Amino acid sequence: MGKRGLILGIESSCDETAASVVERGARTLSSVVASQIPTHARYGGVVPELASREHLRAVVPVVRAALAEAGITFADLDAIAVTSGPGLAGALLVGISYAKALAFAQGLPLIAINHLEGHIHAVLLQEHEALAGSSPEPSANGQGSPDAEPALALVVSGGHTHLFLARPVRGSWHYSLIGRTVDDAAGEAYDKVAKLLGFGYPGGPWIDALARFGNPKAVPFAFSQIKTKLHLVGKTPRTKAATTAPIAALNPHFLFSFSGIKTAVLRYVELNNLRAEAEARAARLFPHRFGHPEPGTAGLDGESLDAAKTNLPKPPTTREEALALCPQQTLDLVASFQHAVVGDLMKKTFAAAESLGARRILVTGGVAANRELRSRFTGEAQRRGIRVAFPTLALSTDNAAMIAAAAWPRFEAGEFAGSELSAEPSLPLGR
């Protein structure tokens, strides 16, 4: 054991089948992702049964492509890591079953990784690779290493909006849940608002692109302070991976809620008679006979595993394209929605950082690819003298490099999964 420190990561928690080879948690040798967006786009969201089927079709060629891209074989690996939760049960089981079979056949240890921890390690992996590019040797006392100091991590995606305090302890990372959403995740609100307005799935890229051409102050959305509801104390919240602590155990100032703004957008659409326009736009962008490839065939030719994305309508890049797609009133609505959501994420994240004395913030997950979010978080961090880091755009959305990177500390600690490993759709992270 311990040849080159190469770990094969497999990720299948939702609608991306991914495999990656990462060296010692700090250098990506390959990262391959097969997207299911064309399969799910016609439904405006992920269909769990279809996701499981597409994972079954894609997992073998994706792993083969990752090994080929890295220029290695199974014999070169030290371990196999796989996402064990949270996520869709059927989707998770595909990755876990294949990873268990590979580990058994190759005589390799198996490492189970929490998807949320993977997202945090996407930023750490990016920092490791940036550090290696600028300064190959870390300082003698370890300062400057991404693994040397604690950080407040905001994981914000279609399924999650969580705040964790991540602390390095004797070579491993320990996580404390600081805050989370009590209902919808931020990315879920993006997707549902985009669907309501007749745009594509996933909604994040559409909202982000269109918001550039609208007035962010046109619609005065506001978030009220979340109060502890006595009848919910101790009960399981609705969001996946949110069962770590009851609502009463968390500071209400660090709790998020995005169901209200989603409803507010719906009310605005109805009051301003925008429903027909949105339905017409959806029919134009996604007609019934939209040219999807046959389910399960796109991207499995060994050349371009996510080539199917190119068949989808693209968000506008100029004001003229945006106005041809929707009127200024809709652009203003989109801009106001995004401005409010990003503002709420900022307010509570920086409040938590101040409360905890954190001088380092990691922002990760699919919504971390949002341009306005990156710009505003960076500006506020500079104003406060706090360091903020994001993953690359490719590492923001679901991928397997983050799973393989998160597995390295567990590999060194000998924390391996047994043959009884199974999917945990609501797997929590932190204490």
N, C-alpha and C positions, 0 to 999 in steps of 0.2 A: 504494500500500500504506500502511496506517496511517490508517484513517478514524476509527474509534472504539475500535479494539482489541477487536473482537468476534470471539470464537472459538466455533465450533460444535463441541462434543464429542460423540463417539459411543462408547458402551460396549456390548460384547456378548461379554464373556469367558466368561460362565457361563450363568446362567439369568435374567438381567434384561436386557431391551433398553432402553437409555436414551439420551437426547439432551438436551443442555443448551446454553444460550448464556451465556457468562461474559464480562464486560467487564474487560480488562486483568488477568485472573487474580485479581480482587479483589471482583467484584460479580456475583452471579448474577441474570440476567434471566429465566431459565426453567430448569426441571429436570423432565423427564418420564420416568417409569419404567413400563414394561409388565412386570408380574410374570408369571413362569411357574409360580408355586407351585402353583396348582390342577392343572396338567398333571403335575407331578412328585410331588405329595404322595401319590398312590396307590401310588407305587413306593418311597416312603421315602427318596428321594434323586434327584439329577439324572441323567437319562438323556441322554447326549450327543447321540444322533441326534434325539431329540425337541426338545432345546434348539435345535439348528441350524434345524430346521423352524419352530419358533416365532419365532426371530429373523427368518427370511425373511418371515414374515407380518407382523411388528410393526414392522420398522425404518423403513419409509416413513411410516406414520401417526405413529410416535413423533417422527420428525424434523419432520414438518409441524406437529405439536402444539407442539413446542419453539419453532419459529420463530413460530407464532401467539401463544404465551404471551409471548414476548419482544417482540412487536409489530414484527417486522422481516421482511425478505425475504432471499433469498440474496445480493442485491446489496449488502446492508449488512455482510456478513461480511468479515473480514480473512483468516481461515484456517479450515481444518477439521482437527480433531484426532481421532485414533482410537486405541483400545487395540490394540496389536500383540502383546501377550503379557504375562505368561503366562496360560494359560487353556485352554479346550477348543478344539482346532484348528478344527473345523467352525464353532463359534460365533464364534470370532475372525474367520474368513474372511468371514462374512456382513457384519460391521461394516466390515472393511477394504475389501472389494469395493465396498460402497456408498459409503464415504468417498472412495475413489479415483475412482469415477465422478463423484461430486459435484464434487470438486476439479478434475477435468479439464474437466467441462462448464462450471463457473463461472470457470475460470481462477484458482483460489485455491491457495495453498500447502497442502501436506498435512504434518501433524506426527504422528509416531508416538510413542505414550506407553506406558511400562511401567505395567502395572496397579498394581504395588506403589508406584511413585512417585505414581500418582494418589491412592492412599489417604493417603499422607503429605500431599499437597497439599489433601486434604479438610479437615484440621485447619488448615492455613495459610489456606485460603479462609475458614473459619469465624472465625479470628482477624482477618483483614483486614476482614471485614464487621462484627465486633464493634468493632474499632478505629474504623472509619468512623462507626459509630453513636454512639460516645462522644467521639471527637476527630477531626474531619474532616482536620486538617492534621498530618502527622507532624513530629517534632522535626527541627531543622536537621541534626543529626548522624546521623539515621536511627535513633536508639535508640527502642525501643518498637515498631518495625516487626517483624512476624513474619518478615521476610526479613533481619533484621540480625544474628542470632546463631545458632550451631549448636544442634542438638537431638538427643537420642537418641530414635529413633522405634521404637515397638513396633507392628508390623503383625500383627494377630491376627484370623484369619477362618476360614472353612471350609476354605480351601485353603492358608493360609499362617500361619506363626508365625515372624516374623523380627525381628531387632533390627538397626537401621541407625544409624550416626552420619551425620546429615545436616548438611552444612556449606555455607553460602552463599559462593560464590567468584565475584566480578566479575559479579554479577547472575544467575548460574546456581547450581544446587544440585548438589553432589557427594555421593555416598553410599558409605559403607564398611560392608560386612557385618560385624557384630559377633557375632551369634549366630543360631541358627535351630533348628527342630525336626529331629531326625534320623529321624523316622518320621511319625506322624500330626500334623496341625495341631490346635490346640486346638478350633476350631470343628467339625472333623471328629469329634473325640471327643464333643462335645456332641450332634451329630446321631446318631451311632451309639448312644450311651447312651439317647437319647430313643427311638430306634426299638426298641431292646432292651426298653425298659420300656413300649412300646405307646403312646407319645405321637406327636404330629404332626411333620411336616417343614415348615420347618426346626426343629431341636430346641432351638436357643438360647432362643427366647422361652418355650417350655414349661418347660425346666429353670430358667430365671431366675424365672418366676412361681411354680413349685411350691417352690423352695428357700426362699422366705420363710416357709413353714409347717413346715419341718423343723428338726431339731437338727443343726447342721453338725459337731458333734463325735461324733455317734453311731457313725459308721463311720470308723476311723482309717486313712484312706488316706495313703500317704507316697510321696514321690519320692526315689529314690536318686540319688547323684551319677553322672552319665554319664561313663564312662571311654572313652578312645580305644581302639577295636578295631583292632588292627594289620591284620587281614584286610580292613578296609573302607577303609583309608587310600588316598586317590586315586580311589576308586570313586564313581560317581554315586549320590547318595542317592535315596530313593524319592519324595520329595515334589517337586512341580513348582516351578520357579523356585528350586531349592536347589543349583544346580550352580555357583554363583559361586566357591566355595572348597571344597577337600576338608576333611573333618572335622578332620584333623590341623592345619590352618591356623587353626582357631578355638579360643578358650579353652573348655575343656570346662565351665567354670562358667557359661557363657552359652548352653549347648545345652539344648534342650527335648526331651522325649519324652512322648507322651501315649498310646502304645499300651498301656503297662503298666496305667494306671488304667482304661482301657477293659476290659482283660481282668479286672482286679480286680472291676469292677462285674458282669461276667458271672459270675464265680465266686460272688459274693455272692448273685446272683439264683438260681443253681442250688442253692447250699447251703441257702438259706432258702425253697426251693420257691415262688418268686415268678413262675416262668415262665408257669404257667396263668393267673394273675391278669393278667399283662401282655398275653397273647394275647387274653384276653377283653376287656380295655380297648381294645386296638387294633381289635377287631371292632366294638365299640360306637361308637368314634369314627370309624372309617373302614370302613363296610360296603362290600361288593363293589359295590353299586349306589349308591355315594355320589354326591350331586348335583353332579358337576363340570360346568362348561359344556363345550361341544364344544371340543376342542383348537384353539387358534388364534383363537377368537372372543372370548374374554373380554378386556375392556379395550380393544377396538379400535373403539369407537363414537365416539371423539373427545370423550367427556365425562369418563370416569373410567378411565384406562388401567390402574389397579391395583384396580379395583372387585372383581375376582374374589377378592381376598383375603378379602372379607367373607363369602364362602360357606364358609370353612373353620371348623372347630371352634375356639373361642377358649380360651386358657389360663384357668384359674380366677383370680378376683380376691379371693376371700374364703376363709377357712379352711374354712367349711362346703362350698363348692364343691370345694375341694381334697380334702377327706375323702370327698366323694361320688364323686370320681374315683378315688382310690387310698387305701389305708390309711396310717396314720402311719409304719409301717416303711418304706414306699416314699418318703414325703416326707423322712424322715431320710436315706435313701440318696441321694436327689437333692441335698439340702442339703450332705451331706458331700462328694459328688463336686464340686459347684461350689466349695465352700470350698477344697478341695485344689487344684483347677486354678487358681483365681484366686491362691491363695497362691504357687504355683510361678511363675506369670507375674510376680507382684510381686517375689519374692525375686531372680530372675535379672535382671529389668529394673533394679531399684535397685542391685544389685551391679555391673552394667555401668555405670550412671551414676556410681557412686562411683569405679570403676576409671578411667573416662575423664575424671572431673572435670566431667561434664555437669550443668548447673544447670537444664536444661529438658528435659522429657519430653513427647513426643507419642504418644498411644495412639489407634490407629485400626484400621479394619476392622470386620467385622460383629460380632465378639465385644465390641468397644468399646461397643456399645449395652447391654451387660449392666449392670444396676443395682448389683449387688454389686461388680463390678470397678471401676466408676466411684467408688463410695463408698470402697472400701479403698485404691485408688490415690491418691485425693485426700487421704485422711487421712494416709497414709504420706508423701506429698510434703510436706504441711504440717509434719509432724514433722521432716523432714529439711531444710526450707527450700528445697525444689526446686519449681519451677513445673511443673505438669502440665496438659495441654490435651487435649480430646477434640473430635471433630466433633459436629455435631448428630446426632440419631438418624437423620434422613433421609440424612445424608451418611456415616453409618457403613457402611451396606450399599452394594452396588455401585450406582453412579450415574455420570452423565456430566459433572456439574459438576466433579468432581475431575479428570477427564481434560482438560477445557477449561482449568481453572486451572493444571494442571501444564504445559500447552502454552505458556503465556504467556512464561516465560523462554526457551524454545526459539524462539519466534517472534521475540523481540527479538534473539536471537543468530543468527538466520537458519539454524537447524538444521531443515531440511526433508527429508521422505522422498521417495525417488524412485519411479518407476513400478514398480520391482521389489519394493516392499514386500509382504511376505507375513506370515502368522501364524507366531509363534514360541511354541509351547505351553510351553516351558521357559525363556523369556527371563529371564535373571538381572538383578539390579539390584545395582550396587555392585562394588567391587574389593577 
